[in-house]
Amino acid sequence: MGTSPLTANSSIATWLEDPIGNAILTEMLAAGGQTPEAFKPIRKLALKRLVKLSQGAFTEQMLDDLVRRAAAGDAPVAPAPSSPGADAAASAPSPVGREWTERVDQGRFAGKTIVVTGAGSGIGRATASRIAREGGRVVAVDVSQERLDEFGAAHSDAEIVALTADITDDAGVSRIIEAAGGTIDGLANIAGIMDDMTPVGDVSDAVWERVFRVNVTGTMKLMRAVIPVMLAQGGGSIVNTASEAALRGSAAGAAYTASKHAVAGLTKSTAFMYGPSGIRVNAVAPGPTITNIQATFASPLGAERVGTGMAIMPDPVEADAVAASITFLLSDDGVNVNGVILASDGGWSAA
């Protein structure tokens, strides 16, 4: 057995490295026709994260049962034969001792009003949460009232203005500015959509226009709206969401890739124009991240080529790891950073 007892907070890799934990997880996966290879992309995560990620397939009760069995040494009587997937997962470098833990900086955003789009889920929610827990007033924007209600309920003691709005709509953008109440210290432009991985020879007008409308036009409209406010108050910080697709051509289809390259250009242009006025503008380029945005493949060529490009993709991270990069740039900690496209991708862009 491992030197420490297995708990819900232990990483999946730690469970797989433990003989009893490995046997228990292997048995559970086998019941669903899977092997430990299924855990490879998320092996660094705590086992308890499966409750949320599985969307109901893995319950709190099941988690408690696994922990109880591990504590009792209740391994299957006849463990399933070792498989290549199990060996690969078990031999993966252990994250013990180097797992990242979010460290909230109390008061980092105290007295500041930050607008966060896409705040109902994924990276947007993680960013809004981090800002709220660090003392900021958050104008949380999303197209889903249900998701905003869930976010607000989870941060009932924070100062949050929840607003359902479409960032591509001028009236929606105006309501966001009004909700901020005359002061906007920061804007986190995180709302965005994926394409269907089609190359330019197959991309439809509908996909192209929809992706650009949200990812580029929506981003531009909010930037355009907050700039006068920031100029009047003497400065501010804007962080846009680019993507690994803003740095390479192998991460998505033509529409998404072009849109994120456009976000990078919009970021640099605005940083150059308004830097002397005290407005910092940067972008974060996330790599694989666990969010609610699902990739679809409408083109066999797109699936084949993007699949090849993703062969060197690092393991996905949880959204709060990317939120750490975004909040750094938003905060005064990023005081000397302007016009940067910060790759927050686990080293993918270095490959």
WOVEN-V543927 format. One record per residue. N is the residue number from 1. PHI is phi as a letter, one per 20 degrees, with the letter a starting at -180 (none if undefined). NEAR is the number of other C-alpha atoms within 10 Angstrom. Layout:
n/phi/near
N/PHI/NEAR
N/PHI/NEAR
//
This chain:
n/phi/near
1/none/12
2/f/12
3/f/6
4/c/9
5/f/12
6/f/23
7/c/19
8/f/17
9/e/13
10/f/19
11/f/23
12/f/29
13/f/27
14/f/27
15/f/25
16/f/26
17/f/22
18/e/19
19/g/16
20/f/23
21/f/26
22/f/25
23/f/25
24/f/24
25/f/20
26/f/23
27/f/20
28/f/16
29/f/16
30/f/13
31/f/9
32/d/8
33/m/8
34/c/14
35/c/21
36/g/26
37/g/18
38/f/13
39/e/19
40/g/18
41/f/15
42/c/19
43/f/25
44/e/25
45/f/22
46/f/18
47/g/22
48/f/19
49/f/17
50/f/19
51/g/16
52/f/12
53/f/13
54/f/10
55/l/9
56/o/10
57/f/10
58/c/15
59/e/15
60/g/14
61/f/10
62/f/13
63/f/18
64/f/14
65/f/12
66/f/22
67/f/22
68/f/14
69/f/17
70/f/23
71/f/15
72/e/10
73/m/14
74/e/15
75/e/19
76/g/14
77/f/7
78/c/8
79/g/14
80/f/14
81/g/9
82/f/13
83/d/13
84/g/12
85/f/16
86/f/23
87/f/14
88/f/14
89/f/25
90/f/23
91/e/12
92/f/16
93/g/13
94/f/18
95/e/16
96/g/12
97/n/6
98/c/8
99/f/12
100/e/11
101/c/8
102/f/11
103/d/8
104/f/12
105/e/12
106/g/14
107/n/14
108/f/20
109/d/24
110/g/14
111/m/11
112/d/18
113/d/24
114/c/28
115/e/25
116/c/27
117/e/31
118/m/28
119/f/30
120/e/27
121/a/22
122/l/21
123/f/28
124/f/29
125/f/26
126/f/24
127/f/29
128/f/32
129/f/24
130/f/25
131/f/30
132/f/26
133/f/21
134/d/18
135/n/19
136/e/24
137/e/24
138/d/28
139/e/26
140/e/31
141/d/30
142/b/25
143/e/17
144/d/16
145/f/15
146/f/12
147/f/17
148/f/23
149/f/14
150/f/12
151/f/21
152/f/19
153/f/11
154/f/11
155/c/15
156/f/9
157/e/10
158/d/18
159/e/16
160/c/20
161/d/16
162/e/21
163/b/21
164/e/20
165/b/22
166/d/21
167/f/29
168/e/19
169/d/15
170/g/15
171/f/11
172/f/17
173/f/22
174/f/16
175/f/15
176/f/27
177/f/18
178/f/11
179/f/16
180/f/19
181/m/10
182/n/14
183/c/18
184/c/25
185/e/26
186/b/27
187/c/24
188/d/29
189/e/27
190/d/26
191/g/25
192/a/22
193/c/15
194/e/20
195/e/23
196/d/23
197/m/28
198/e/25
199/f/21
200/f/12
201/f/8
202/d/14
203/f/18
204/e/13
205/f/10
206/f/8
207/f/17
208/g/20
209/f/13
210/f/17
211/f/24
212/f/23
213/f/19
214/e/21
215/f/29
216/d/23
217/f/20
218/f/22
219/f/25
220/f/19
221/f/17
222/f/25
223/g/22
224/f/13
225/f/15
226/e/25
227/g/20
228/f/13
229/f/17
230/f/22
231/f/14
232/f/11
233/e/14
234/n/12
235/q/20
236/r/26
237/c/26
238/d/30
239/c/28
240/e/26
241/d/26
242/e/31
243/r/28
244/g/24
245/f/22
246/e/25
247/d/17
248/b/13
249/d/16
250/d/18
251/d/23
252/a/29
253/e/27
254/f/23
255/f/26
256/f/29
257/f/26
258/f/20
259/f/25
260/f/25
261/f/21
262/f/18
263/f/25
264/f/25
265/f/16
266/f/20
267/f/27
268/f/18
269/f/14
270/f/20
271/f/23
272/f/14
273/f/11
274/d/17
275/g/16
276/f/10
277/e/14
278/n/16
279/d/23
280/e/27
281/c/30
282/c/28
283/c/30
284/d/25
285/d/24
286/f/28
287/e/24
288/f/22
289/c/20
290/e/17
291/c/16
292/e/10
293/e/12
294/d/10
295/e/12
296/c/13
297/c/16
298/e/16
299/c/17
300/g/12
301/f/14
302/f/22
303/f/19
304/f/12
305/f/17
306/f/20
307/f/15
308/f/13
309/f/15
310/e/14
311/f/8
312/d/11
313/f/19
314/f/16
315/f/17
316/f/20
317/d/20
318/f/18
319/f/20
320/f/22
321/f/19
322/f/24
323/g/25
324/f/20
325/f/20
326/f/31
327/f/23
328/f/15
329/f/27
330/f/27
331/e/19
332/f/14
333/f/11
334/e/16
335/g/13
336/d/8
337/d/16
338/b/23
339/m/20
340/d/18
341/d/23
342/e/19
343/f/22
344/d/23
345/c/23
346/m/15
347/n/11
348/g/17
349/f/17
350/e/7
351/f/7
//
